[in-house]
Amino acid sequence: MLPRPQGTLIVLPAFNEEASVGPVLQEIQRAMPGVPCLVVDDGSTDATAERARAAGATVLQLPFNLGVGGAMRAGFRYAEDEGYRTVVQLDADGQHDPAEVPELIAALGEADIAIGARFAGKGSYSTRGPRRWAMLVLSRVISGISRTRLTDTTSGFKANGPRAIALFAQHYPAEYLGDTVEALVIAARAGLRIRQVPVAMRPRQGGEPSHRPVKAAVYLVRAFVALGFALLRPRVIIPESGGSR
């Protein structure tokens, strides 16, 4: 049994997730009693915020939809202001298993960012076609930049330590796919250590998926645009110190 994480904030970016956010928050509390959760309501037009508050989460409501990157930037700034030392990003749609969060946090003992990797030998999640090709190429490129083998660089299930919080509170990209591809490149070029932990992906508990098969070609183009933006950004240097909570 892994120890209960201390100084940890779980951040759930959420857009129109009223059907799933309450059960997800309840599952988090069963897996990690007492660990605080922040739901960043990304301009939802449904009852996402109300369901999250009823389940005991702190809620930040953005005035309009910014995407996952903008929501997570707000979450990192909140975590930095409140002095948290670890931020775990977890989807509000139920695809990420909260029981796997302690393993991600444990990996921060030798890393600044721990990715919950879907293609690392655990679970049966798969994808194909242009979307899968893009994921393979992106993983190879970012593995080279980060100098470690990564198989899933578009995962939204991540644990972030103090140096990552300090970096992302100021420099987290808000563009499409910036929260995955671009953020990892920014982190690697800033000298942060990135590792991955095998995880199993689950079906959504509600709401609508953000990607459809017909959008595969668009995903391919946007993925490499995000990579290009990341490589063009100036390198950021983050000191060793981090949060204090």
Number of C-alpha atoms within 10 A of each C-alpha: 5 8 10 14 15 13 16 22 25 24 28 28 27 28 26 21 26 22 17 21 32 24 18 24 27 16 16 21 17 12 17 17 11 12 15 17 23 23 28 29 27 25 20 19 14 13 14 26 28 15 19 29 16 11 17 15 23 16 18 18 18 15 10 11 16 17 19 25 21 21 27 27 22 23 26 28 18 18 26 24 11 13 18 21 22 29 27 25 24 26 25 30 27 22 17 22 18 20 12 16 23 18 18 23 28 16 20 20 11 11 19 23 30 25 29 29 24 23 21 15 13 13 13 11 13 9 10 11 11 17 18 14 13 20 22 15 15 21 19 17 17 22 20 13 17 22 13 15 16 23 23 25 27 23 16 19 25 22 31 27 24 23 24 27 29 23 23 23 19 13 16 27 24 18 18 19 22 26 24 25 27 30 25 26 27 29 27 23 19 19 17 22 20 24 22 24 22 19 24 18 20 14 10 15 16 16 15 12 8 6 9 9 12 8 12 17 14 12 20 17 13 17 23 17 18 21 22 14 16 21 15 9 12 10 15 13 13 15 10 9 9 19 18 11 13
